[in-house]
Amino acid sequence: MSGLASKRILILGLMGVAAVGVYLTAKLYAGSIVAYVVEETLIQKAPPGVDPRLLRTRLESRLAACPDRTARLRRLMEIAQTLERTQRLTPGQLENVLKGCPGSPAEVEP
């Protein structure tokens, strides 16, 4: 094998390792990234006068009631779809968005 071929193999190997690293990092942080984007979008589209800190706290407490990461991510995606379809949430829409995961105690709270 020539020196050029071994350098190419080394570079391809390093690129493969880097790609696997990026993939694993993205997979590990995907839920956090989705949660951050949904939270920020919710704050932007909230009705006027809503305290962003209170909104963050309410959203986090509702999501904490989800039984597992999959249910939490599913609920975040549902919220994202709702936010995608509206320019500004009404107070009623905001309350609907902030209901908990299906079947969780947070959903049945008044």
C-alpha positions in Angstrom: 0.0 0.0 0.0 1.4 3.4 -0.9 1.7 6.3 1.5 -1.1 8.2 -0.3 -3.6 5.3 0.1 -2.8 4.9 3.8 -3.3 8.7 4.3 -6.7 8.5 2.6 -7.8 5.5 4.7 -6.7 7.4 7.8 -8.6 10.5 6.8 -11.7 8.4 5.9 -11.5 6.7 9.3 -11.2 10.0 11.2 -14.2 11.3 9.2 -16.2 8.2 10.1 -15.4 8.6 13.8 -16.3 12.3 13.7 -19.6 11.4 12.0 -20.5 8.8 14.6 -19.6 11.3 17.3 -21.9 13.9 15.8 -24.7 11.4 15.4 -24.5 10.2 19.0 -24.3 13.7 20.3 -27.4 14.7 18.3 -29.3 11.6 19.5 -28.4 12.3 23.1 -29.4 16.0 23.0 -32.4 15.8 20.6 -35.0 15.9 23.3 -33.3 18.9 25.0 -33.1 20.8 21.7 -36.7 20.2 20.9 -37.7 21.2 24.5 -35.7 24.4 24.2 -37.2 25.4 20.8 -40.8 24.6 21.9 -40.3 26.6 25.1 -39.0 29.6 23.3 -41.7 29.5 20.6 -44.4 29.1 23.3 -43.1 32.2 25.1 -43.0 34.2 21.8 -46.6 33.2 20.9 -48.1 33.5 24.4 -50.9 36.0 24.9 -49.7 39.5 25.9 -49.0 39.9 29.6 -48.0 36.3 30.3 -44.9 36.1 32.5 -42.2 34.1 30.7 -40.8 32.7 33.9 -44.2 31.4 35.0 -44.8 30.0 31.6 -41.5 28.1 31.7 -42.3 26.8 35.1 -45.7 25.6 34.1 -44.5 23.9 31.0 -41.6 22.1 32.8 -44.0 20.9 35.5 -46.4 19.5 33.0 -43.7 17.8 31.0 -42.2 16.4 34.3 -45.4 14.5 34.7 -44.8 12.5 31.6 -44.1 8.8 32.4 -40.9 8.6 30.2 -38.8 10.4 27.7 -40.8 9.1 24.8 -44.1 10.4 26.1 -42.4 13.8 26.9 -41.0 14.0 23.4 -44.4 13.1 21.9 -46.1 15.8 24.0 -43.4 18.3 22.9 -44.1 17.5 19.2 -47.8 17.9 19.8 -47.2 21.3 21.3 -44.9 22.2 18.4 -47.6 21.3 15.9 -50.1 23.6 17.7 -47.6 26.4 17.8 -46.8 26.0 14.1 -50.5 26.6 13.2 -50.9 29.9 15.0 -49.5 33.3 15.1 -50.5 34.2 18.7 -52.1 31.9 21.3 -55.4 32.9 23.0 -55.6 32.3 26.7 -57.7 29.2 26.0 -55.2 27.8 23.5 -52.4 28.4 26.0 -54.2 26.4 28.7 -54.8 23.6 26.1 -51.2 23.6 25.2 -50.1 23.4 28.8 -52.2 20.4 29.7 -50.0 17.5 30.8 -49.2 14.2 29.1 -52.3 12.1 28.4 -53.2 10.1 31.5 -50.9 12.0 33.8 -52.1 13.7 37.0 -51.2 17.2 35.6 -53.8 16.7 32.8 -56.7 16.3 35.2 -55.7 19.3 37.4 -58.1 22.3 37.1 
